[in-house]
């Protein structure tokens, strides 16, 4: 079985981007405690990301790109190492 690298990359990218945006939005509407450490860790990884409304969109974009690359790499590595005879 082979993985479609683009499909896996797209799927992981969407999930990771939406997760970052969702945690940011929940943080903004909560008592500013939910996911605080997670969001500040992300702000040290993704340049310009802050837990703000604009940061939610930026996190969505960063998360999609980051997740796409990660999912694509996992699929490519799986396909390489799981070659069928």
PyMOL Python script that loads the backbone (N, CA, C, O; Angstrom):
from pymol import cmd

cmd.read_pdbstr("""\
ATOM      1  N   UNK A   1       0.836  -1.165   0.000  1.00  0.00           N
ATOM      2  CA  UNK A   1       0.000   0.000   0.000  1.00  0.00           C
ATOM      3  C   UNK A   1       0.889   1.240   0.000  1.00  0.00           C
ATOM      4  O   UNK A   1       1.886   1.312   0.719  1.00  0.00           O
ATOM      5  N   UNK A   2       0.507   2.200  -0.815  1.00  0.00           N
ATOM      6  CA  UNK A   2       1.254   3.462  -0.868  1.00  0.00           C
ATOM      7  C   UNK A   2       0.353   4.591  -0.400  1.00  0.00           C
ATOM      8  O   UNK A   2      -0.858   4.580  -0.621  1.00  0.00           O
ATOM      9  N   UNK A   3       0.973   5.566   0.252  1.00  0.00           N
ATOM     10  CA  UNK A   3       0.251   6.764   0.654  1.00  0.00           C
ATOM     11  C   UNK A   3       0.357   7.813  -0.441  1.00  0.00           C
ATOM     12  O   UNK A   3       1.388   7.924  -1.105  1.00  0.00           O
ATOM     13  N   UNK A   4      -0.704   8.576  -0.628  1.00  0.00           N
ATOM     14  CA  UNK A   4      -0.669   9.729  -1.510  1.00  0.00           C
ATOM     15  C   UNK A   4      -0.098  10.877  -0.685  1.00  0.00           C
ATOM     16  O   UNK A   4      -0.755  11.365   0.235  1.00  0.00           O
ATOM     17  N   UNK A   5       1.117  11.312  -1.006  1.00  0.00           N
ATOM     18  CA  UNK A   5       1.819  12.297  -0.196  1.00  0.00           C
ATOM     19  C   UNK A   5       1.084  13.641  -0.162  1.00  0.00           C
ATOM     20  O   UNK A   5       1.015  14.283   0.886  1.00  0.00           O
ATOM     21  N   UNK A   6       0.546  14.060  -1.287  1.00  0.00           N
ATOM     22  CA  UNK A   6      -0.161  15.348  -1.313  1.00  0.00           C
ATOM     23  C   UNK A   6      -1.430  15.298  -0.465  1.00  0.00           C
ATOM     24  O   UNK A   6      -1.736  16.248   0.256  1.00  0.00           O
ATOM     25  N   UNK A   7      -2.161  14.196  -0.551  1.00  0.00           N
ATOM     26  CA  UNK A   7      -3.402  14.070   0.212  1.00  0.00           C
ATOM     27  C   UNK A   7      -3.124  14.035   1.714  1.00  0.00           C
ATOM     28  O   UNK A   7      -3.825  14.683   2.492  1.00  0.00           O
ATOM     29  N   UNK A   8      -2.112  13.288   2.117  1.00  0.00           N
ATOM     30  CA  UNK A   8      -1.774  13.232   3.537  1.00  0.00           C
ATOM     31  C   UNK A   8      -1.265  14.583   4.010  1.00  0.00           C
ATOM     32  O   UNK A   8      -1.624  15.037   5.096  1.00  0.00           O
ATOM     33  N   UNK A   9      -0.436  15.226   3.207  1.00  0.00           N
ATOM     34  CA  UNK A   9       0.050  16.552   3.567  1.00  0.00           C
ATOM     35  C   UNK A   9      -1.077  17.551   3.719  1.00  0.00           C
ATOM     36  O   UNK A   9      -1.093  18.331   4.671  1.00  0.00           O
ATOM     37  N   UNK A  10      -2.017  17.535   2.793  1.00  0.00           N
ATOM     38  CA  UNK A  10      -3.151  18.449   2.864  1.00  0.00           C
ATOM     39  C   UNK A  10      -3.998  18.173   4.102  1.00  0.00           C
ATOM     40  O   UNK A  10      -4.411  19.100   4.798  1.00  0.00           O
ATOM     41  N   UNK A  11      -4.252  16.902   4.369  1.00  0.00           N
ATOM     42  CA  UNK A  11      -5.074  16.533   5.528  1.00  0.00           C
ATOM     43  C   UNK A  11      -4.428  16.962   6.833  1.00  0.00           C
ATOM     44  O   UNK A  11      -5.079  17.574   7.680  1.00  0.00           O
ATOM     45  N   UNK A  12      -3.169  16.649   6.996  1.00  0.00           N
ATOM     46  CA  UNK A  12      -2.466  17.022   8.227  1.00  0.00           C
ATOM     47  C   UNK A  12      -2.357  18.542   8.334  1.00  0.00           C
ATOM     48  O   UNK A  12      -2.485  19.101   9.423  1.00  0.00           O
ATOM     49  N   UNK A  13      -2.122  19.203   7.214  1.00  0.00           N
ATOM     50  CA  UNK A  13      -2.033  20.660   7.222  1.00  0.00           C
ATOM     51  C   UNK A  13      -3.320  21.321   7.665  1.00  0.00           C
ATOM     52  O   UNK A  13      -3.297  22.259   8.461  1.00  0.00           O
ATOM     53  N   UNK A  14      -4.436  20.844   7.159  1.00  0.00           N
ATOM     54  CA  UNK A  14      -5.736  21.408   7.547  1.00  0.00           C
ATOM     55  C   UNK A  14      -5.992  21.165   9.033  1.00  0.00           C
ATOM     56  O   UNK A  14      -6.410  22.074   9.751  1.00  0.00           O
ATOM     57  N   UNK A  15      -5.746  19.958   9.485  1.00  0.00           N
ATOM     58  CA  UNK A  15      -6.002  19.637  10.892  1.00  0.00           C
ATOM     59  C   UNK A  15      -5.116  20.472  11.811  1.00  0.00           C
ATOM     60  O   UNK A  15      -5.608  21.025  12.794  1.00  0.00           O
ATOM     61  N   UNK A  16      -3.829  20.577  11.516  1.00  0.00           N
ATOM     62  CA  UNK A  16      -2.909  21.326  12.377  1.00  0.00           C
ATOM     63  C   UNK A  16      -3.213  22.825  12.323  1.00  0.00           C
ATOM     64  O   UNK A  16      -3.173  23.490  13.358  1.00  0.00           O
ATOM     65  N   UNK A  17      -3.511  23.361  11.166  1.00  0.00           N
ATOM     66  CA  UNK A  17      -3.839  24.777  11.053  1.00  0.00           C
ATOM     67  C   UNK A  17      -5.111  25.123  11.802  1.00  0.00           C
ATOM     68  O   UNK A  17      -5.151  26.120  12.523  1.00  0.00           O
ATOM     69  N   UNK A  18      -6.148  24.320  11.645  1.00  0.00           N
ATOM     70  CA  UNK A  18      -7.414  24.563  12.344  1.00  0.00           C
ATOM     71  C   UNK A  18      -7.227  24.397  13.850  1.00  0.00           C
ATOM     72  O   UNK A  18      -7.826  25.138  14.629  1.00  0.00           O
ATOM     73  N   UNK A  19      -6.413  23.445  14.265  1.00  0.00           N
ATOM     74  CA  UNK A  19      -6.175  23.245  15.698  1.00  0.00           C
ATOM     75  C   UNK A  19      -5.530  24.483  16.322  1.00  0.00           C
ATOM     76  O   UNK A  19      -5.935  24.922  17.398  1.00  0.00           O
ATOM     77  N   UNK A  20      -4.533  25.039  15.649  1.00  0.00           N
ATOM     78  CA  UNK A  20      -3.871  26.237  16.169  1.00  0.00           C
ATOM     79  C   UNK A  20      -4.853  27.400  16.226  1.00  0.00           C
ATOM     80  O   UNK A  20      -4.918  28.110  17.230  1.00  0.00           O
ATOM     81  N   UNK A  21      -5.616  27.598  15.158  1.00  0.00           N
ATOM     82  CA  UNK A  21      -6.585  28.693  15.128  1.00  0.00           C
ATOM     83  C   UNK A  21      -7.657  28.497  16.196  1.00  0.00           C
ATOM     84  O   UNK A  21      -8.052  29.459  16.854  1.00  0.00           O
ATOM     85  N   UNK A  22      -8.127  27.283  16.375  1.00  0.00           N
ATOM     86  CA  UNK A  22      -9.170  27.007  17.350  1.00  0.00           C
ATOM     87  C   UNK A  22      -8.679  27.247  18.779  1.00  0.00           C
ATOM     88  O   UNK A  22      -9.386  27.853  19.584  1.00  0.00           O
ATOM     89  N   UNK A  23      -7.497  26.784  19.091  1.00  0.00           N
ATOM     90  CA  UNK A  23      -6.946  27.016  20.430  1.00  0.00           C
ATOM     91  C   UNK A  23      -6.762  28.514  20.665  1.00  0.00           C
ATOM     92  O   UNK A  23      -7.003  29.000  21.770  1.00  0.00           O
ATOM     93  N   UNK A  24      -6.341  29.243  19.645  1.00  0.00           N
ATOM     94  CA  UNK A  24      -6.180  30.690  19.782  1.00  0.00           C
ATOM     95  C   UNK A  24      -7.520  31.371  20.041  1.00  0.00           C
ATOM     96  O   UNK A  24      -7.613  32.239  20.909  1.00  0.00           O
ATOM     97  N   UNK A  25      -8.544  30.996  19.309  1.00  0.00           N
ATOM     98  CA  UNK A  25      -9.869  31.601  19.494  1.00  0.00           C
ATOM     99  C   UNK A  25     -10.431  31.256  20.874  1.00  0.00           C
ATOM    100  O   UNK A  25     -10.998  32.120  21.543  1.00  0.00           O
ATOM    101  N   UNK A  26     -10.281  30.018  21.297  1.00  0.00           N
ATOM    102  CA  UNK A  26     -10.753  29.633  22.633  1.00  0.00           C
ATOM    103  C   UNK A  26     -10.008  30.426  23.694  1.00  0.00           C
ATOM    104  O   UNK A  26     -10.608  30.874  24.672  1.00  0.00           O
ATOM    105  N   UNK A  27      -8.717  30.601  23.509  1.00  0.00           N
ATOM    106  CA  UNK A  27      -7.913  31.401  24.441  1.00  0.00           C
ATOM    107  C   UNK A  27      -8.440  32.829  24.519  1.00  0.00           C
ATOM    108  O   UNK A  27      -8.536  33.398  25.607  1.00  0.00           O
ATOM    109  N   UNK A  28      -8.779  33.406  23.379  1.00  0.00           N
ATOM    110  CA  UNK A  28      -9.247  34.791  23.356  1.00  0.00           C
ATOM    111  C   UNK A  28     -10.592  34.959  24.056  1.00  0.00           C
ATOM    112  O   UNK A  28     -10.842  35.999  24.664  1.00  0.00           O
ATOM    113  N   UNK A  29     -11.463  33.947  23.978  1.00  0.00           N
ATOM    114  CA  UNK A  29     -12.780  34.044  24.581  1.00  0.00           C
ATOM    115  C   UNK A  29     -12.859  33.442  25.973  1.00  0.00           C
ATOM    116  O   UNK A  29     -13.907  33.506  26.616  1.00  0.00           O
ATOM    117  N   UNK A  30     -11.760  32.856  26.450  1.00  0.00           N
ATOM    118  CA  UNK A  30     -11.748  32.309  27.806  1.00  0.00           C
ATOM    119  C   UNK A  30     -11.101  33.336  28.734  1.00  0.00           C
ATOM    120  O   UNK A  30     -10.953  34.505  28.380  1.00  0.00           O
ATOM    121  N   UNK A  31     -10.732  32.894  29.881  1.00  0.00           N
ATOM    122  CA  UNK A  31     -10.118  33.793  30.865  1.00  0.00           C
ATOM    123  C   UNK A  31      -8.625  33.974  30.584  1.00  0.00           C
ATOM    124  O   UNK A  31      -7.848  34.242  31.501  1.00  0.00           O
ATOM    125  N   UNK A  32      -8.228  33.830  29.335  1.00  0.00           N
ATOM    126  CA  UNK A  32      -6.832  33.965  28.907  1.00  0.00           C
ATOM    127  C   UNK A  32      -5.906  32.975  29.626  1.00  0.00           C
ATOM    128  O   UNK A  32      -4.747  33.281  29.905  1.00  0.00           O
ATOM    129  N   UNK A  33      -6.433  31.803  29.914  1.00  0.00           N
ATOM    130  CA  UNK A  33      -5.603  30.773  30.533  1.00  0.00           C
ATOM    131  C   UNK A  33      -5.569  29.491  29.705  1.00  0.00           C
ATOM    132  O   UNK A  33      -4.589  28.748  29.759  1.00  0.00           O
ATOM    133  N   UNK A  34      -6.630  29.223  28.938  1.00  0.00           N
ATOM    134  CA  UNK A  34      -6.705  27.982  28.174  1.00  0.00           C
ATOM    135  C   UNK A  34      -5.634  27.970  27.086  1.00  0.00           C
ATOM    136  O   UNK A  34      -5.621  28.843  26.218  1.00  0.00           O
ATOM    137  N   UNK A  35      -4.753  27.001  27.128  1.00  0.00           N
ATOM    138  CA  UNK A  35      -3.738  26.845  26.101  1.00  0.00           C
ATOM    139  C   UNK A  35      -2.653  27.898  26.105  1.00  0.00           C
ATOM    140  O   UNK A  35      -1.925  28.039  25.122  1.00  0.00           O
ATOM    141  N   UNK A  36      -2.533  28.635  27.187  1.00  0.00           N
ATOM    142  CA  UNK A  36      -1.587  29.750  27.226  1.00  0.00           C
ATOM    143  C   UNK A  36      -0.153  29.290  26.968  1.00  0.00           C
ATOM    144  O   UNK A  36       0.547  29.892  26.153  1.00  0.00           O
ATOM    145  N   UNK A  37       0.286  28.252  27.636  1.00  0.00           N
ATOM    146  CA  UNK A  37       1.661  27.768  27.443  1.00  0.00           C
ATOM    147  C   UNK A  37       1.875  27.254  26.022  1.00  0.00           C
ATOM    148  O   UNK A  37       2.928  27.478  25.425  1.00  0.00           O
ATOM    149  N   UNK A  38       0.878  26.571  25.490  1.00  0.00           N
ATOM    150  CA  UNK A  38       0.950  26.065  24.118  1.00  0.00           C
ATOM    151  C   UNK A  38       1.102  27.216  23.125  1.00  0.00           C
ATOM    152  O   UNK A  38       1.938  27.159  22.223  1.00  0.00           O
ATOM    153  N   UNK A  39       0.289  28.260  23.297  1.00  0.00           N
ATOM    154  CA  UNK A  39       0.322  29.394  22.365  1.00  0.00           C
ATOM    155  C   UNK A  39       1.629  30.174  22.473  1.00  0.00           C
ATOM    156  O   UNK A  39       2.165  30.631  21.463  1.00  0.00           O
ATOM    157  N   UNK A  40       2.137  30.325  23.675  1.00  0.00           N
ATOM    158  CA  UNK A  40       3.404  31.031  23.807  1.00  0.00           C
ATOM    159  C   UNK A  40       4.573  30.194  23.290  1.00  0.00           C
ATOM    160  O   UNK A  40       5.569  30.746  22.821  1.00  0.00           O
ATOM    161  N   UNK A  41       4.462  28.878  23.369  1.00  0.00           N
ATOM    162  CA  UNK A  41       5.476  28.020  22.745  1.00  0.00           C
ATOM    163  C   UNK A  41       5.438  28.177  21.227  1.00  0.00           C
ATOM    164  O   UNK A  41       6.479  28.243  20.573  1.00  0.00           O
ATOM    165  N   UNK A  42       4.213  28.238  20.669  1.00  0.00           N
ATOM    166  CA  UNK A  42       4.091  28.440  19.226  1.00  0.00           C
ATOM    167  C   UNK A  42       4.646  29.791  18.798  1.00  0.00           C
ATOM    168  O   UNK A  42       5.214  29.920  17.713  1.00  0.00           O
ATOM    169  N   UNK A  43       4.479  30.798  19.651  1.00  0.00           N
ATOM    170  CA  UNK A  43       4.984  32.130  19.292  1.00  0.00           C
ATOM    171  C   UNK A  43       6.503  32.148  19.249  1.00  0.00           C
ATOM    172  O   UNK A  43       7.090  33.025  18.616  1.00  0.00           O
ATOM    173  N   UNK A  44       7.149  31.194  19.912  1.00  0.00           N
ATOM    174  CA  UNK A  44       8.606  31.125  19.821  1.00  0.00           C
ATOM    175  C   UNK A  44       9.055  30.349  18.579  1.00  0.00           C
ATOM    176  O   UNK A  44      10.213  30.438  18.171  1.00  0.00           O
ATOM    177  N   UNK A  45       8.132  29.588  17.983  1.00  0.00           N
ATOM    178  CA  UNK A  45       8.461  28.801  16.790  1.00  0.00           C
ATOM    179  C   UNK A  45       8.071  29.539  15.512  1.00  0.00           C
ATOM    180  O   UNK A  45       8.843  29.590  14.554  1.00  0.00           O
ATOM    181  N   UNK A  46       6.869  30.108  15.505  1.00  0.00           N
ATOM    182  CA  UNK A  46       6.349  30.776  14.314  1.00  0.00           C
ATOM    183  C   UNK A  46       6.552  32.287  14.427  1.00  0.00           C
ATOM    184  O   UNK A  46       5.943  32.916  15.293  1.00  0.00           O
ATOM    185  N   UNK A  47       7.389  32.887  13.581  1.00  0.00           N
ATOM    186  CA  UNK A  47       7.642  34.333  13.660  1.00  0.00           C
ATOM    187  C   UNK A  47       6.363  35.152  13.449  1.00  0.00           C
ATOM    188  O   UNK A  47       5.612  34.910  12.504  1.00  0.00           O
ATOM    189  N   UNK A  48       6.130  36.112  14.327  1.00  0.00           N
ATOM    190  CA  UNK A  48       4.988  36.997  14.200  1.00  0.00           C
ATOM    191  C   UNK A  48       3.704  36.478  14.805  1.00  0.00           C
ATOM    192  O   UNK A  48       2.720  37.214  14.885  1.00  0.00           O
ATOM    193  N   UNK A  49       3.688  35.222  15.236  1.00  0.00           N
ATOM    194  CA  UNK A  49       2.468  34.655  15.815  1.00  0.00           C
ATOM    195  C   UNK A  49       2.314  35.136  17.246  1.00  0.00           C
ATOM    196  O   UNK A  49       3.237  35.024  18.053  1.00  0.00           O
ATOM    197  N   UNK A  50       1.145  35.669  17.554  1.00  0.00           N
ATOM    198  CA  UNK A  50       0.758  36.045  18.904  1.00  0.00           C
ATOM    199  C   UNK A  50      -0.683  35.607  19.116  1.00  0.00           C
ATOM    200  O   UNK A  50      -1.433  35.497  18.146  1.00  0.00           O
ATOM    201  N   UNK A  51      -1.090  35.355  20.356  1.00  0.00           N
ATOM    202  CA  UNK A  51      -2.482  34.955  20.588  1.00  0.00           C
ATOM    203  C   UNK A  51      -3.439  36.145  20.471  1.00  0.00           C
ATOM    204  O   UNK A  51      -3.933  36.660  21.473  1.00  0.00           O
ATOM    205  N   UNK A  52      -3.686  36.562  19.252  1.00  0.00           N
ATOM    206  CA  UNK A  52      -4.598  37.663  18.926  1.00  0.00           C
ATOM    207  C   UNK A  52      -5.509  37.184  17.793  1.00  0.00           C
ATOM    208  O   UNK A  52      -5.273  36.118  17.225  1.00  0.00           O
ATOM    209  N   UNK A  53      -6.545  37.956  17.460  1.00  0.00           N
ATOM    210  CA  UNK A  53      -7.380  37.541  16.326  1.00  0.00           C
ATOM    211  C   UNK A  53      -6.587  37.413  15.026  1.00  0.00           C
ATOM    212  O   UNK A  53      -6.796  36.466  14.268  1.00  0.00           O
ATOM    213  N   UNK A  54      -5.681  38.352  14.760  1.00  0.00           N
ATOM    214  CA  UNK A  54      -4.841  38.232  13.563  1.00  0.00           C
ATOM    215  C   UNK A  54      -3.897  37.045  13.693  1.00  0.00           C
ATOM    216  O   UNK A  54      -3.572  36.386  12.706  1.00  0.00           O
ATOM    217  N   UNK A  55      -3.461  36.780  14.920  1.00  0.00           N
ATOM    218  CA  UNK A  55      -2.589  35.637  15.162  1.00  0.00           C
ATOM    219  C   UNK A  55      -3.282  34.315  14.896  1.00  0.00           C
ATOM    220  O   UNK A  55      -2.632  33.345  14.506  1.00  0.00           O
ATOM    221  N   UNK A  56      -4.592  34.261  15.102  1.00  0.00           N
ATOM    222  CA  UNK A  56      -5.339  33.037  14.809  1.00  0.00           C
ATOM    223  C   UNK A  56      -5.253  32.719  13.319  1.00  0.00           C
ATOM    224  O   UNK A  56      -5.061  31.566  12.932  1.00  0.00           O
ATOM    225  N   UNK A  57      -5.396  33.749  12.488  1.00  0.00           N
ATOM    226  CA  UNK A  57      -5.291  33.536  11.040  1.00  0.00           C
ATOM    227  C   UNK A  57      -3.860  33.183  10.650  1.00  0.00           C
ATOM    228  O   UNK A  57      -3.636  32.287   9.836  1.00  0.00           O
ATOM    229  N   UNK A  58      -2.893  33.890  11.231  1.00  0.00           N
ATOM    230  CA  UNK A  58      -1.492  33.596  10.941  1.00  0.00           C
ATOM    231  C   UNK A  58      -1.132  32.185  11.391  1.00  0.00           C
ATOM    232  O   UNK A  58      -0.402  31.474  10.700  1.00  0.00           O
ATOM    233  N   UNK A  59      -1.646  31.782  12.555  1.00  0.00           N
ATOM    234  CA  UNK A  59      -1.419  30.420  13.040  1.00  0.00           C
ATOM    235  C   UNK A  59      -2.044  29.382  12.126  1.00  0.00           C
ATOM    236  O   UNK A  59      -1.480  28.307  11.923  1.00  0.00           O
ATOM    237  N   UNK A  60      -3.214  29.703  11.571  1.00  0.00           N
ATOM    238  CA  UNK A  60      -3.859  28.814  10.603  1.00  0.00           C
ATOM    239  C   UNK A  60      -2.952  28.610   9.389  1.00  0.00           C
ATOM    240  O   UNK A  60      -2.775  27.489   8.913  1.00  0.00           O
ATOM    241  N   UNK A  61      -2.390  29.697   8.905  1.00  0.00           N
ATOM    242  CA  UNK A  61      -1.503  29.619   7.728  1.00  0.00           C
ATOM    243  C   UNK A  61      -0.214  28.869   8.054  1.00  0.00           C
ATOM    244  O   UNK A  61       0.183  27.961   7.324  1.00  0.00           O
ATOM    245  N   UNK A  62       0.438  29.253   9.156  1.00  0.00           N
ATOM    246  CA  UNK A  62       1.667  28.563   9.566  1.00  0.00           C
ATOM    247  C   UNK A  62       1.396  27.080   9.812  1.00  0.00           C
ATOM    248  O   UNK A  62       2.164  26.217   9.386  1.00  0.00           O
ATOM    249  N   UNK A  63       0.299  26.800  10.503  1.00  0.00           N
ATOM    250  CA  UNK A  63      -0.039  25.415  10.803  1.00  0.00           C
ATOM    251  C   UNK A  63      -0.293  24.596   9.558  1.00  0.00           C
ATOM    252  O   UNK A  63       0.116  23.437   9.482  1.00  0.00           O
ATOM    253  N   UNK A  64      -0.967  25.188   8.573  1.00  0.00           N
ATOM    254  CA  UNK A  64      -1.219  24.461   7.335  1.00  0.00           C
ATOM    255  C   UNK A  64       0.095  24.130   6.633  1.00  0.00           C
ATOM    256  O   UNK A  64       0.311  22.992   6.217  1.00  0.00           O
ATOM    257  N   UNK A  65       0.969  25.121   6.503  1.00  0.00           N
ATOM    258  CA  UNK A  65       2.248  24.890   5.814  1.00  0.00           C
ATOM    259  C   UNK A  65       3.083  23.871   6.577  1.00  0.00           C
ATOM    260  O   UNK A  65       3.630  22.941   5.985  1.00  0.00           O
ATOM    261  N   UNK A  66       3.180  24.045   7.879  1.00  0.00           N
ATOM    262  CA  UNK A  66       3.955  23.136   8.712  1.00  0.00           C
ATOM    263  C   UNK A  66       3.386  21.719   8.660  1.00  0.00           C
ATOM    264  O   UNK A  66       4.134  20.754   8.505  1.00  0.00           O
ATOM    265  N   UNK A  67       2.074  21.593   8.789  1.00  0.00           N
ATOM    266  CA  UNK A  67       1.430  20.283   8.739  1.00  0.00           C
ATOM    267  C   UNK A  67       1.532  19.636   7.371  1.00  0.00           C
ATOM    268  O   UNK A  67       1.718  18.424   7.265  1.00  0.00           O
ATOM    269  N   UNK A  68       1.409  20.449   6.312  1.00  0.00           N
ATOM    270  CA  UNK A  68       1.527  19.898   4.962  1.00  0.00           C
ATOM    271  C   UNK A  68       2.917  19.302   4.750  1.00  0.00           C
ATOM    272  O   UNK A  68       3.048  18.185   4.250  1.00  0.00           O
ATOM    273  N   UNK A  69       3.944  20.044   5.129  1.00  0.00           N
ATOM    274  CA  UNK A  69       5.314  19.549   4.962  1.00  0.00           C
ATOM    275  C   UNK A  69       5.531  18.294   5.792  1.00  0.00           C
ATOM    276  O   UNK A  69       6.122  17.325   5.316  1.00  0.00           O
ATOM    277  N   UNK A  70       5.054  18.310   7.037  1.00  0.00           N
ATOM    278  CA  UNK A  70       5.213  17.138   7.895  1.00  0.00           C
ATOM    279  C   UNK A  70       4.482  15.923   7.356  1.00  0.00           C
ATOM    280  O   UNK A  70       5.051  14.832   7.316  1.00  0.00           O
ATOM    281  N   UNK A  71       3.238  16.085   6.943  1.00  0.00           N
ATOM    282  CA  UNK A  71       2.466  14.966   6.395  1.00  0.00           C
ATOM    283  C   UNK A  71       3.049  14.448   5.100  1.00  0.00           C
ATOM    284  O   UNK A  71       3.091  13.240   4.868  1.00  0.00           O
ATOM    285  N   UNK A  72       3.502  15.366   4.253  1.00  0.00           N
ATOM    286  CA  UNK A  72       4.120  14.978   2.987  1.00  0.00           C
ATOM    287  C   UNK A  72       5.389  14.157   3.246  1.00  0.00           C
ATOM    288  O   UNK A  72       5.614  13.131   2.604  1.00  0.00           O
ATOM    289  N   UNK A  73       6.217  14.621   4.197  1.00  0.00           N
ATOM    290  CA  UNK A  73       7.447  13.894   4.517  1.00  0.00           C
ATOM    291  C   UNK A  73       7.153  12.503   5.084  1.00  0.00           C
ATOM    292  O   UNK A  73       7.818  11.531   4.727  1.00  0.00           O
ATOM    293  N   UNK A  74       6.169  12.413   5.956  1.00  0.00           N
ATOM    294  CA  UNK A  74       5.817  11.104   6.530  1.00  0.00           C
ATOM    295  C   UNK A  74       5.369  10.153   5.433  1.00  0.00           C
ATOM    296  O   UNK A  74       5.779   8.992   5.422  1.00  0.00           O
ATOM    297  N   UNK A  75       4.543  10.615   4.519  1.00  0.00           N
ATOM    298  CA  UNK A  75       4.080   9.752   3.426  1.00  0.00           C
ATOM    299  C   UNK A  75       5.234   9.326   2.527  1.00  0.00           C
ATOM    300  O   UNK A  75       5.318   8.163   2.133  1.00  0.00           O
ATOM    301  N   UNK A  76       6.123  10.262   2.202  1.00  0.00           N
ATOM    302  CA  UNK A  76       7.261   9.919   1.350  1.00  0.00           C
ATOM    303  C   UNK A  76       8.182   8.910   2.031  1.00  0.00           C
ATOM    304  O   UNK A  76       8.659   7.968   1.398  1.00  0.00           O
ATOM    305  N   UNK A  77       8.429   9.114   3.326  1.00  0.00           N
ATOM    306  CA  UNK A  77       9.289   8.176   4.051  1.00  0.00           C
ATOM    307  C   UNK A  77       8.632   6.807   4.161  1.00  0.00           C
ATOM    308  O   UNK A  77       9.297   5.782   4.009  1.00  0.00           O
ATOM    309  N   UNK A  78       7.323   6.786   4.425  1.00  0.00           N
ATOM    310  CA  UNK A  78       6.611   5.518   4.507  1.00  0.00           C
ATOM    311  C   UNK A  78       6.691   4.776   3.174  1.00  0.00           C
ATOM    312  O   UNK A  78       6.983   3.581   3.131  1.00  0.00           O
ATOM    313  N   UNK A  79       6.427   5.498   2.094  1.00  0.00           N
ATOM    314  CA  UNK A  79       6.463   4.864   0.775  1.00  0.00           C
ATOM    315  C   UNK A  79       7.861   4.350   0.441  1.00  0.00           C
ATOM    316  O   UNK A  79       8.004   3.325  -0.225  1.00  0.00           O
ATOM    317  N   UNK A  80       8.878   5.049   0.895  1.00  0.00           N
ATOM    318  CA  UNK A  80      10.258   4.632   0.625  1.00  0.00           C
ATOM    319  C   UNK A  80      10.611   3.364   1.406  1.00  0.00           C
ATOM    320  O   UNK A  80      11.190   2.430   0.852  1.00  0.00           O
ATOM    321  N   UNK A  81      10.262   3.338   2.686  1.00  0.00           N
ATOM    322  CA  UNK A  81      10.664   2.220   3.531  1.00  0.00           C
ATOM    323  C   UNK A  81       9.733   1.017   3.448  1.00  0.00           C
ATOM    324  O   UNK A  81      10.123  -0.084   3.837  1.00  0.00           O
ATOM    325  N   UNK A  82       8.534   1.196   2.959  1.00  0.00           N
ATOM    326  CA  UNK A  82       7.565   0.088   2.884  1.00  0.00           C
ATOM    327  C   UNK A  82       7.372  -0.371   1.445  1.00  0.00           C
ATOM    328  O   UNK A  82       6.254  -0.659   1.018  1.00  0.00           O
ATOM    329  N   UNK A  83       8.463  -0.434   0.710  1.00  0.00           N
ATOM    330  CA  UNK A  83       8.371  -0.878  -0.676  1.00  0.00           C
ATOM    331  C   UNK A  83       7.881  -2.318  -0.736  1.00  0.00           C
ATOM    332  O   UNK A  83       8.319  -3.182   0.023  1.00  0.00           O
ATOM    333  N   UNK A  84       6.955  -2.545  -1.668  1.00  0.00           N
ATOM    334  CA  UNK A  84       6.416  -3.897  -1.845  1.00  0.00           C
ATOM    335  C   UNK A  84       7.335  -4.683  -2.760  1.00  0.00           C
ATOM    336  O   UNK A  84       7.956  -4.122  -3.663  1.00  0.00           O
ATOM    337  N   UNK A  85       7.416  -5.945  -2.529  1.00  0.00           N
ATOM    338  CA  UNK A  85       8.302  -6.796  -3.336  1.00  0.00           C
ATOM    339  C   UNK A  85       7.704  -7.106  -4.667  1.00  0.00           C
ATOM    340  O   UNK A  85       8.316  -7.811  -5.470  1.00  0.00           O
TER     341      UNK A  85
END
""", "prot")
cmd.dss("prot")
cmd.show_as("cartoon", "prot")
cmd.util.cbc("prot")
cmd.orient("prot")
